[in-house]
């Protein structure tokens, strides 16, 4: 997700639940979801060479890719639509 600006980047939660390894820009709310080398790889915005390097790293290191996918999937369980609805409802009440 090579964003230059981003709010939360909720599509990343879909990728986590689909068990897709994540490479994303370190902007906006993305680092709230993607923890570098824990749930994905973060790169500098607008630096294509870093994106290529991160993608090549995931392709070359399947153990790392699998570890990131497993961690991200577990992390995403805290962000279910139902839980988010319940928390927003509580907040607004």
HELIX and SHEET records of a PDB file:
HELIX    1   1 UNK A   11  UNK A   17  1                                   7    
HELIX    2   2 UNK A   30  UNK A   33  1                                   4    
HELIX    3   3 UNK A   48  UNK A   60  1                                  13    
HELIX    4   4 UNK A   62  UNK A   76  1                                  15    
HELIX    5   5 UNK A   77  UNK A   79  5                                   3    
HELIX    6   6 UNK A   81  UNK A   92  1                                  12    
SHEET    1   A 2 UNK A  23  UNK A  25  0                                        
SHEET    2   A 2 UNK A  41  UNK A  43  1                                        
END                                                                             
